[in-house]
């Protein structure tokens, strides 16, 4: 049986916490930050934990944990 391949696009976008929960960087933070309010920029900062809805899809894309 051959090894499963990791989806490279997903591995660059999704990481894992120490306990194994998938995390991702929040969207809308890339550029044009000068026209966005500071309140809006703060909301986009940081990382967010992905919910259990995406668990099956993530395990298929990242079979070895990213």
mmCIF file of the N, C-alpha and C atoms, coordinates in Angstrom:
data_MODEL
# 
_entry.id   MODEL 
# 
loop_
_atom_site.group_PDB 
_atom_site.id 
_atom_site.type_symbol 
_atom_site.label_atom_id 
_atom_site.label_alt_id 
_atom_site.label_comp_id 
_atom_site.label_asym_id 
_atom_site.label_entity_id 
_atom_site.label_seq_id 
_atom_site.pdbx_PDB_ins_code 
_atom_site.Cartn_x 
_atom_site.Cartn_y 
_atom_site.Cartn_z 
_atom_site.occupancy 
_atom_site.B_iso_or_equiv 
_atom_site.pdbx_formal_charge 
_atom_site.auth_seq_id 
_atom_site.auth_comp_id 
_atom_site.auth_asym_id 
_atom_site.auth_atom_id 
_atom_site.pdbx_PDB_model_num 
ATOM 1   N N  . UNK A 1 1  ? 0.839   -1.183 0.000  1.00 0.00 ? 1  UNK A N  1 
ATOM 2   C CA . UNK A 1 1  ? 0.000   0.000  0.000  1.00 0.00 ? 1  UNK A CA 1 
ATOM 3   C C  . UNK A 1 1  ? 0.887   1.250  0.000  1.00 0.00 ? 1  UNK A C  1 
ATOM 4   N N  . UNK A 1 2  ? 0.711   2.154  -0.961 1.00 0.00 ? 2  UNK A N  1 
ATOM 5   C CA . UNK A 1 2  ? 1.547   3.364  -0.986 1.00 0.00 ? 2  UNK A CA 1 
ATOM 6   C C  . UNK A 1 2  ? 1.130   4.354  0.097  1.00 0.00 ? 2  UNK A C  1 
ATOM 7   N N  . UNK A 1 3  ? 2.048   5.262  0.395  1.00 0.00 ? 3  UNK A N  1 
ATOM 8   C CA . UNK A 1 3  ? 1.754   6.309  1.364  1.00 0.00 ? 3  UNK A CA 1 
ATOM 9   C C  . UNK A 1 3  ? 0.751   7.289  0.766  1.00 0.00 ? 3  UNK A C  1 
ATOM 10  N N  . UNK A 1 4  ? -0.040  7.919  1.631  1.00 0.00 ? 4  UNK A N  1 
ATOM 11  C CA . UNK A 1 4  ? -0.959  8.956  1.181  1.00 0.00 ? 4  UNK A CA 1 
ATOM 12  C C  . UNK A 1 4  ? -0.189  10.270 1.068  1.00 0.00 ? 4  UNK A C  1 
ATOM 13  N N  . UNK A 1 5  ? -0.546  11.077 0.088  1.00 0.00 ? 5  UNK A N  1 
ATOM 14  C CA . UNK A 1 5  ? 0.125   12.361 -0.087 1.00 0.00 ? 5  UNK A CA 1 
ATOM 15  C C  . UNK A 1 5  ? -0.583  13.450 0.705  1.00 0.00 ? 5  UNK A C  1 
ATOM 16  N N  . UNK A 1 6  ? 0.213   14.317 1.299  1.00 0.00 ? 6  UNK A N  1 
ATOM 17  C CA . UNK A 1 6  ? -0.305  15.486 1.998  1.00 0.00 ? 6  UNK A CA 1 
ATOM 18  C C  . UNK A 1 6  ? -0.680  16.541 0.979  1.00 0.00 ? 6  UNK A C  1 
ATOM 19  N N  . UNK A 1 7  ? -1.821  17.193 1.175  1.00 0.00 ? 7  UNK A N  1 
ATOM 20  C CA . UNK A 1 7  ? -2.230  18.297 0.304  1.00 0.00 ? 7  UNK A CA 1 
ATOM 21  C C  . UNK A 1 7  ? -1.405  19.519 0.677  1.00 0.00 ? 7  UNK A C  1 
ATOM 22  N N  . UNK A 1 8  ? -0.500  19.931 -0.213 1.00 0.00 ? 8  UNK A N  1 
ATOM 23  C CA . UNK A 1 8  ? 0.477   20.971 0.123  1.00 0.00 ? 8  UNK A CA 1 
ATOM 24  C C  . UNK A 1 8  ? -0.165  22.325 0.376  1.00 0.00 ? 8  UNK A C  1 
ATOM 25  N N  . UNK A 1 9  ? -1.234  22.650 -0.349 1.00 0.00 ? 9  UNK A N  1 
ATOM 26  C CA . UNK A 1 9  ? -1.913  23.920 -0.118 1.00 0.00 ? 9  UNK A CA 1 
ATOM 27  C C  . UNK A 1 9  ? -2.522  23.980 1.265  1.00 0.00 ? 9  UNK A C  1 
ATOM 28  N N  . UNK A 1 10 ? -3.102  22.873 1.703  1.00 0.00 ? 10 UNK A N  1 
ATOM 29  C CA . UNK A 1 10 ? -3.714  22.823 3.034  1.00 0.00 ? 10 UNK A CA 1 
ATOM 30  C C  . UNK A 1 10 ? -2.644  22.838 4.121  1.00 0.00 ? 10 UNK A C  1 
ATOM 31  N N  . UNK A 1 11 ? -1.509  22.180 3.872  1.00 0.00 ? 11 UNK A N  1 
ATOM 32  C CA . UNK A 1 11 ? -0.471  22.129 4.901  1.00 0.00 ? 11 UNK A CA 1 
ATOM 33  C C  . UNK A 1 11 ? 0.169   23.486 5.136  1.00 0.00 ? 11 UNK A C  1 
ATOM 34  N N  . UNK A 1 12 ? 0.135   24.369 4.122  1.00 0.00 ? 12 UNK A N  1 
ATOM 35  C CA . UNK A 1 12 ? 0.684   25.710 4.282  1.00 0.00 ? 12 UNK A CA 1 
ATOM 36  C C  . UNK A 1 12 ? -0.284  26.629 5.013  1.00 0.00 ? 12 UNK A C  1 
ATOM 37  N N  . UNK A 1 13 ? -1.568  26.295 5.035  1.00 0.00 ? 13 UNK A N  1 
ATOM 38  C CA . UNK A 1 13 ? -2.583  27.163 5.619  1.00 0.00 ? 13 UNK A CA 1 
ATOM 39  C C  . UNK A 1 13 ? -3.094  26.689 6.970  1.00 0.00 ? 13 UNK A C  1 
ATOM 40  N N  . UNK A 1 14 ? -2.992  25.399 7.237  1.00 0.00 ? 14 UNK A N  1 
ATOM 41  C CA . UNK A 1 14 ? -3.559  24.843 8.454  1.00 0.00 ? 14 UNK A CA 1 
ATOM 42  C C  . UNK A 1 14 ? -2.441  24.271 9.314  1.00 0.00 ? 14 UNK A C  1 
ATOM 43  N N  . UNK A 1 15 ? -2.420  24.661 10.578 1.00 0.00 ? 15 UNK A N  1 
ATOM 44  C CA . UNK A 1 15 ? -1.465  24.107 11.532 1.00 0.00 ? 15 UNK A CA 1 
ATOM 45  C C  . UNK A 1 15 ? -2.224  23.391 12.628 1.00 0.00 ? 15 UNK A C  1 
ATOM 46  N N  . UNK A 1 16 ? -1.500  22.902 13.617 1.00 0.00 ? 16 UNK A N  1 
ATOM 47  C CA . UNK A 1 16 ? -2.134  22.175 14.707 1.00 0.00 ? 16 UNK A CA 1 
ATOM 48  C C  . UNK A 1 16 ? -1.593  22.660 16.039 1.00 0.00 ? 16 UNK A C  1 
ATOM 49  N N  . UNK A 1 17 ? -2.469  22.713 17.032 1.00 0.00 ? 17 UNK A N  1 
ATOM 50  C CA . UNK A 1 17 ? -2.057  23.067 18.374 1.00 0.00 ? 17 UNK A CA 1 
ATOM 51  C C  . UNK A 1 17 ? -1.359  21.870 19.003 1.00 0.00 ? 17 UNK A C  1 
ATOM 52  N N  . UNK A 1 18 ? -0.856  22.047 20.193 1.00 0.00 ? 18 UNK A N  1 
ATOM 53  C CA . UNK A 1 18 ? -0.198  20.948 20.876 1.00 0.00 ? 18 UNK A CA 1 
ATOM 54  C C  . UNK A 1 18 ? -1.141  19.800 21.190 1.00 0.00 ? 18 UNK A C  1 
ATOM 55  N N  . UNK A 1 19 ? -2.416  20.115 21.386 1.00 0.00 ? 19 UNK A N  1 
ATOM 56  C CA . UNK A 1 19 ? -3.386  19.056 21.679 1.00 0.00 ? 19 UNK A CA 1 
ATOM 57  C C  . UNK A 1 19 ? -4.000  18.465 20.422 1.00 0.00 ? 19 UNK A C  1 
ATOM 58  N N  . UNK A 1 20 ? -3.598  18.981 19.241 1.00 0.00 ? 20 UNK A N  1 
ATOM 59  C CA . UNK A 1 20 ? -4.044  18.394 17.984 1.00 0.00 ? 20 UNK A CA 1 
ATOM 60  C C  . UNK A 1 20 ? -5.200  19.093 17.309 1.00 0.00 ? 20 UNK A C  1 
ATOM 61  N N  . UNK A 1 21 ? -5.639  20.238 17.818 1.00 0.00 ? 21 UNK A N  1 
ATOM 62  C CA . UNK A 1 21 ? -6.734  20.961 17.174 1.00 0.00 ? 21 UNK A CA 1 
ATOM 63  C C  . UNK A 1 21 ? -6.199  21.743 15.977 1.00 0.00 ? 21 UNK A C  1 
ATOM 64  N N  . UNK A 1 22 ? -6.925  21.755 14.854 1.00 0.00 ? 22 UNK A N  1 
ATOM 65  C CA . UNK A 1 22 ? -6.466  22.503 13.678 1.00 0.00 ? 22 UNK A CA 1 
ATOM 66  C C  . UNK A 1 22 ? -6.688  24.006 13.849 1.00 0.00 ? 22 UNK A C  1 
ATOM 67  N N  . UNK A 1 23 ? -5.690  24.801 13.465 1.00 0.00 ? 23 UNK A N  1 
ATOM 68  C CA . UNK A 1 23 ? -5.783  26.260 13.546 1.00 0.00 ? 23 UNK A CA 1 
ATOM 69  C C  . UNK A 1 23 ? -5.433  26.865 12.197 1.00 0.00 ? 23 UNK A C  1 
ATOM 70  N N  . UNK A 1 24 ? -5.915  28.089 11.956 1.00 0.00 ? 24 UNK A N  1 
ATOM 71  C CA . UNK A 1 24 ? -5.586  28.795 10.728 1.00 0.00 ? 24 UNK A CA 1 
ATOM 72  C C  . UNK A 1 24 ? -5.481  30.280 11.014 1.00 0.00 ? 24 UNK A C  1 
ATOM 73  N N  . UNK A 1 25 ? -4.749  30.988 10.176 1.00 0.00 ? 25 UNK A N  1 
ATOM 74  C CA . UNK A 1 25 ? -4.630  32.437 10.297 1.00 0.00 ? 25 UNK A CA 1 
ATOM 75  C C  . UNK A 1 25 ? -5.890  33.051 9.726  1.00 0.00 ? 25 UNK A C  1 
ATOM 76  N N  . UNK A 1 26 ? -6.427  34.044 10.388 1.00 0.00 ? 26 UNK A N  1 
ATOM 77  C CA . UNK A 1 26 ? -7.677  34.647 9.970  1.00 0.00 ? 26 UNK A CA 1 
ATOM 78  C C  . UNK A 1 26 ? -7.505  35.450 8.683  1.00 0.00 ? 26 UNK A C  1 
ATOM 79  N N  . UNK A 1 27 ? -8.565  35.542 7.912  1.00 0.00 ? 27 UNK A N  1 
ATOM 80  C CA . UNK A 1 27 ? -8.551  36.197 6.614  1.00 0.00 ? 27 UNK A CA 1 
ATOM 81  C C  . UNK A 1 27 ? -8.654  37.720 6.750  1.00 0.00 ? 27 UNK A C  1 
ATOM 82  N N  . UNK A 1 28 ? -8.519  38.426 5.661  1.00 0.00 ? 28 UNK A N  1 
ATOM 83  C CA . UNK A 1 28 ? -8.662  39.886 5.529  1.00 0.00 ? 28 UNK A CA 1 
ATOM 84  C C  . UNK A 1 28 ? -7.536  40.658 6.206  1.00 0.00 ? 28 UNK A C  1 
ATOM 85  N N  . UNK A 1 29 ? -6.401  40.023 6.442  1.00 0.00 ? 29 UNK A N  1 
ATOM 86  C CA . UNK A 1 29 ? -5.309  40.669 7.138  1.00 0.00 ? 29 UNK A CA 1 
ATOM 87  C C  . UNK A 1 29 ? -4.134  40.917 6.193  1.00 0.00 ? 29 UNK A C  1 
ATOM 88  N N  . UNK A 1 30 ? -4.263  40.607 4.919  1.00 0.00 ? 30 UNK A N  1 
ATOM 89  C CA . UNK A 1 30 ? -3.128  40.582 4.022  1.00 0.00 ? 30 UNK A CA 1 
ATOM 90  C C  . UNK A 1 30 ? -2.548  41.930 3.635  1.00 0.00 ? 30 UNK A C  1 
ATOM 91  N N  . UNK A 1 31 ? -3.381  42.837 3.131  1.00 0.00 ? 31 UNK A N  1 
ATOM 92  C CA . UNK A 1 31 ? -2.864  44.110 2.632  1.00 0.00 ? 31 UNK A CA 1 
ATOM 93  C C  . UNK A 1 31 ? -3.981  45.137 2.676  1.00 0.00 ? 31 UNK A C  1 
ATOM 94  N N  . UNK A 1 32 ? -3.680  46.370 2.257  1.00 0.00 ? 32 UNK A N  1 
ATOM 95  C CA . UNK A 1 32 ? -4.605  47.518 2.334  1.00 0.00 ? 32 UNK A CA 1 
ATOM 96  C C  . UNK A 1 32 ? -5.041  47.768 3.775  1.00 0.00 ? 32 UNK A C  1 
ATOM 97  N N  . UNK A 1 33 ? -4.109  47.638 4.700  1.00 0.00 ? 33 UNK A N  1 
ATOM 98  C CA . UNK A 1 33 ? -4.465  47.806 6.107  1.00 0.00 ? 33 UNK A CA 1 
ATOM 99  C C  . UNK A 1 33 ? -4.672  49.271 6.484  1.00 0.00 ? 33 UNK A C  1 
ATOM 100 N N  . UNK A 1 34 ? -4.150  50.190 5.673  1.00 0.00 ? 34 UNK A N  1 
ATOM 101 C CA . UNK A 1 34 ? -4.290  51.607 6.032  1.00 0.00 ? 34 UNK A CA 1 
ATOM 102 C C  . UNK A 1 34 ? -5.723  52.106 5.872  1.00 0.00 ? 34 UNK A C  1 
ATOM 103 N N  . UNK A 1 35 ? -6.533  51.448 5.064  1.00 0.00 ? 35 UNK A N  1 
ATOM 104 C CA . UNK A 1 35 ? -7.917  51.906 4.899  1.00 0.00 ? 35 UNK A CA 1 
ATOM 105 C C  . UNK A 1 35 ? -8.871  51.200 5.861  1.00 0.00 ? 35 UNK A C  1 
ATOM 106 N N  . UNK A 1 36 ? -8.378  50.206 6.591  1.00 0.00 ? 36 UNK A N  1 
ATOM 107 C CA . UNK A 1 36 ? -9.207  49.489 7.555  1.00 0.00 ? 36 UNK A CA 1 
ATOM 108 C C  . UNK A 1 36 ? -9.021  50.125 8.929  1.00 0.00 ? 36 UNK A C  1 
ATOM 109 N N  . UNK A 1 37 ? -10.098 50.133 9.703  1.00 0.00 ? 37 UNK A N  1 
ATOM 110 C CA . UNK A 1 37 ? -10.010 50.715 11.041 1.00 0.00 ? 37 UNK A CA 1 
ATOM 111 C C  . UNK A 1 37 ? -9.186  49.807 11.945 1.00 0.00 ? 37 UNK A C  1 
ATOM 112 N N  . UNK A 1 38 ? -8.644  50.390 12.994 1.00 0.00 ? 38 UNK A N  1 
ATOM 113 C CA . UNK A 1 38 ? -7.825  49.615 13.926 1.00 0.00 ? 38 UNK A CA 1 
ATOM 114 C C  . UNK A 1 38 ? -8.657  48.531 14.617 1.00 0.00 ? 38 UNK A C  1 
ATOM 115 N N  . UNK A 1 39 ? -9.907  48.839 14.846 1.00 0.00 ? 39 UNK A N  1 
ATOM 116 C CA . UNK A 1 39 ? -10.801 47.859 15.462 1.00 0.00 ? 39 UNK A CA 1 
ATOM 117 C C  . UNK A 1 39 ? -10.957 46.637 14.553 1.00 0.00 ? 39 UNK A C  1 
ATOM 118 N N  . UNK A 1 40 ? -11.104 46.901 13.271 1.00 0.00 ? 40 UNK A N  1 
ATOM 119 C CA . UNK A 1 40 ? -11.262 45.824 12.290 1.00 0.00 ? 40 UNK A CA 1 
ATOM 120 C C  . UNK A 1 40 ? -9.976  45.001 12.169 1.00 0.00 ? 40 UNK A C  1 
ATOM 121 N N  . UNK A 1 41 ? -8.828  45.680 12.168 1.00 0.00 ? 41 UNK A N  1 
ATOM 122 C CA . UNK A 1 41 ? -7.540  44.994 12.060 1.00 0.00 ? 41 UNK A CA 1 
ATOM 123 C C  . UNK A 1 41 ? -7.307  44.101 13.277 1.00 0.00 ? 41 UNK A C  1 
ATOM 124 N N  . UNK A 1 42 ? -7.673  44.582 14.467 1.00 0.00 ? 42 UNK A N  1 
ATOM 125 C CA . UNK A 1 42 ? -7.508  43.772 15.679 1.00 0.00 ? 42 UNK A CA 1 
ATOM 126 C C  . UNK A 1 42 ? -8.363  42.514 15.627 1.00 0.00 ? 42 UNK A C  1 
ATOM 127 N N  . UNK A 1 43 ? -9.542  42.630 15.060 1.00 0.00 ? 43 UNK A N  1 
ATOM 128 C CA . UNK A 1 43 ? -10.421 41.463 14.962 1.00 0.00 ? 43 UNK A CA 1 
ATOM 129 C C  . UNK A 1 43 ? -9.843  40.388 14.057 1.00 0.00 ? 43 UNK A C  1 
ATOM 130 N N  . UNK A 1 44 ? -9.092  40.802 13.039 1.00 0.00 ? 44 UNK A N  1 
ATOM 131 C CA . UNK A 1 44 ? -8.519  39.841 12.101 1.00 0.00 ? 44 UNK A CA 1 
ATOM 132 C C  . UNK A 1 44 ? -7.198  39.272 12.584 1.00 0.00 ? 44 UNK A C  1 
ATOM 133 N N  . UNK A 1 45 ? -6.630  39.823 13.648 1.00 0.00 ? 45 UNK A N  1 
ATOM 134 C CA . UNK A 1 45 ? -5.310  39.371 14.070 1.00 0.00 ? 45 UNK A CA 1 
ATOM 135 C C  . UNK A 1 45 ? -5.406  38.043 14.802 1.00 0.00 ? 45 UNK A C  1 
ATOM 136 N N  . UNK A 1 46 ? -4.324  37.323 14.805 1.00 0.00 ? 46 UNK A N  1 
ATOM 137 C CA . UNK A 1 46 ? -4.264  36.078 15.541 1.00 0.00 ? 46 UNK A CA 1 
ATOM 138 C C  . UNK A 1 46 ? -4.704  34.875 14.721 1.00 0.00 ? 46 UNK A C  1 
ATOM 139 N N  . UNK A 1 47 ? -4.871  33.776 15.408 1.00 0.00 ? 47 UNK A N  1 
ATOM 140 C CA . UNK A 1 47 ? -5.245  32.520 14.778 1.00 0.00 ? 47 UNK A CA 1 
ATOM 141 C C  . UNK A 1 47 ? -6.554  32.032 15.360 1.00 0.00 ? 47 UNK A C  1 
ATOM 142 N N  . UNK A 1 48 ? -7.273  31.242 14.584 1.00 0.00 ? 48 UNK A N  1 
ATOM 143 C CA . UNK A 1 48 ? -8.559  30.723 15.028 1.00 0.00 ? 48 UNK A CA 1 
ATOM 144 C C  . UNK A 1 48 ? -8.552  29.207 14.925 1.00 0.00 ? 48 UNK A C  1 
ATOM 145 N N  . UNK A 1 49 ? -9.246  28.569 15.849 1.00 0.00 ? 49 UNK A N  1 
ATOM 146 C CA . UNK A 1 49 ? -9.367  27.112 15.836 1.00 0.00 ? 49 UNK A CA 1 
ATOM 147 C C  . UNK A 1 49 ? -10.510 26.745 14.895 1.00 0.00 ? 49 UNK A C  1 
ATOM 148 N N  . UNK A 1 50 ? -10.258 25.791 14.016 1.00 0.00 ? 50 UNK A N  1 
ATOM 149 C CA . UNK A 1 50 ? -11.307 25.320 13.116 1.00 0.00 ? 50 UNK A CA 1 
ATOM 150 C C  . UNK A 1 50 ? -12.261 24.402 13.869 1.00 0.00 ? 50 UNK A C  1 
ATOM 151 N N  . UNK A 1 51 ? -13.535 24.489 13.533 1.00 0.00 ? 51 UNK A N  1 
ATOM 152 C CA . UNK A 1 51 ? -14.536 23.704 14.231 1.00 0.00 ? 51 UNK A CA 1 
ATOM 153 C C  . UNK A 1 51 ? -14.540 22.240 13.820 1.00 0.00 ? 51 UNK A C  1 
ATOM 154 N N  . UNK A 1 52 ? -15.356 21.475 14.503 1.00 0.00 ? 52 UNK A N  1 
ATOM 155 C CA . UNK A 1 52 ? -15.432 20.038 14.230 1.00 0.00 ? 52 UNK A CA 1 
ATOM 156 C C  . UNK A 1 52 ? -16.137 19.731 12.916 1.00 0.00 ? 52 UNK A C  1 
ATOM 157 N N  . UNK A 1 53 ? -16.782 20.728 12.307 1.00 0.00 ? 53 UNK A N  1 
ATOM 158 C CA . UNK A 1 53 ? -17.450 20.539 11.025 1.00 0.00 ? 53 UNK A CA 1 
ATOM 159 C C  . UNK A 1 53 ? -16.472 20.114 9.943  1.00 0.00 ? 53 UNK A C  1 
ATOM 160 N N  . UNK A 1 54 ? -15.260 20.634 10.002 1.00 0.00 ? 54 UNK A N  1 
ATOM 161 C CA . UNK A 1 54 ? -14.258 20.388 8.967  1.00 0.00 ? 54 UNK A CA 1 
ATOM 162 C C  . UNK A 1 54 ? -13.318 19.234 9.301  1.00 0.00 ? 54 UNK A C  1 
ATOM 163 N N  . UNK A 1 55 ? -13.607 18.493 10.364 1.00 0.00 ? 55 UNK A N  1 
ATOM 164 C CA . UNK A 1 55 ? -12.668 17.466 10.826 1.00 0.00 ? 55 UNK A CA 1 
ATOM 165 C C  . UNK A 1 55 ? -12.389 16.394 9.763  1.00 0.00 ? 55 UNK A C  1 
ATOM 166 N N  . UNK A 1 56 ? -13.439 15.888 9.128  1.00 0.00 ? 56 UNK A N  1 
ATOM 167 C CA . UNK A 1 56 ? -13.248 14.830 8.126  1.00 0.00 ? 56 UNK A CA 1 
ATOM 168 C C  . UNK A 1 56 ? -12.454 15.330 6.928  1.00 0.00 ? 56 UNK A C  1 
ATOM 169 N N  . UNK A 1 57 ? -12.736 16.541 6.495  1.00 0.00 ? 57 UNK A N  1 
ATOM 170 C CA . UNK A 1 57 ? -12.037 17.097 5.334  1.00 0.00 ? 57 UNK A CA 1 
ATOM 171 C C  . UNK A 1 57 ? -10.556 17.334 5.652  1.00 0.00 ? 57 UNK A C  1 
ATOM 172 N N  . UNK A 1 58 ? -10.269 17.853 6.828  1.00 0.00 ? 58 UNK A N  1 
ATOM 173 C CA . UNK A 1 58 ? -8.880  18.118 7.208  1.00 0.00 ? 58 UNK A CA 1 
ATOM 174 C C  . UNK A 1 58 ? -8.096  16.818 7.351  1.00 0.00 ? 58 UNK A C  1 
ATOM 175 N N  . UNK A 1 59 ? -8.725  15.799 7.928  1.00 0.00 ? 59 UNK A N  1 
ATOM 176 C CA . UNK A 1 59 ? -8.014  14.534 8.082  1.00 0.00 ? 59 UNK A CA 1 
ATOM 177 C C  . UNK A 1 59 ? -7.729  13.867 6.738  1.00 0.00 ? 59 UNK A C  1 
ATOM 178 N N  . UNK A 1 60 ? -8.547  14.157 5.744  1.00 0.00 ? 60 UNK A N  1 
ATOM 179 C CA . UNK A 1 60 ? -8.291  13.626 4.406  1.00 0.00 ? 60 UNK A CA 1 
ATOM 180 C C  . UNK A 1 60 ? -7.191  14.404 3.710  1.00 0.00 ? 60 UNK A C  1 
ATOM 181 N N  . UNK A 1 61 ? -7.168  15.722 3.882  1.00 0.00 ? 61 UNK A N  1 
ATOM 182 C CA . UNK A 1 61 ? -6.138  16.553 3.239  1.00 0.00 ? 61 UNK A CA 1 
ATOM 183 C C  . UNK A 1 61 ? -4.784  16.416 3.920  1.00 0.00 ? 61 UNK A C  1 
ATOM 184 N N  . UNK A 1 62 ? -4.793  16.245 5.232  1.00 0.00 ? 62 UNK A N  1 
ATOM 185 C CA . UNK A 1 62 ? -3.554  16.173 6.004  1.00 0.00 ? 62 UNK A CA 1 
ATOM 186 C C  . UNK A 1 62 ? -3.522  14.847 6.780  1.00 0.00 ? 62 UNK A C  1 
ATOM 187 N N  . UNK A 1 63 ? -3.248  13.756 6.110  1.00 0.00 ? 63 UNK A N  1 
ATOM 188 C CA . UNK A 1 63 ? -3.331  12.452 6.776  1.00 0.00 ? 63 UNK A CA 1 
ATOM 189 C C  . UNK A 1 63 ? -2.285  12.250 7.861  1.00 0.00 ? 63 UNK A C  1 
ATOM 190 N N  . UNK A 1 64 ? -1.179  12.982 7.822  1.00 0.00 ? 64 UNK A N  1 
ATOM 191 C CA . UNK A 1 64 ? -0.117  12.810 8.813  1.00 0.00 ? 64 UNK A CA 1 
ATOM 192 C C  . UNK A 1 64 ? 0.007   14.019 9.722  1.00 0.00 ? 64 UNK A C  1 
ATOM 193 N N  . UNK A 1 65 ? -1.075  14.753 9.868  1.00 0.00 ? 65 UNK A N  1 
ATOM 194 C CA . UNK A 1 65 ? -1.090  15.889 10.777 1.00 0.00 ? 65 UNK A CA 1 
ATOM 195 C C  . UNK A 1 65 ? -0.393  17.132 10.261 1.00 0.00 ? 65 UNK A C  1 
ATOM 196 N N  . UNK A 1 66 ? -0.314  17.285 8.956  1.00 0.00 ? 66 UNK A N  1 
ATOM 197 C CA . UNK A 1 66 ? 0.274   18.480 8.375  1.00 0.00 ? 66 UNK A CA 1 
ATOM 198 C C  . UNK A 1 66 ? 1.741   18.362 8.236  1.00 0.00 ? 66 UNK A C  1 
# 
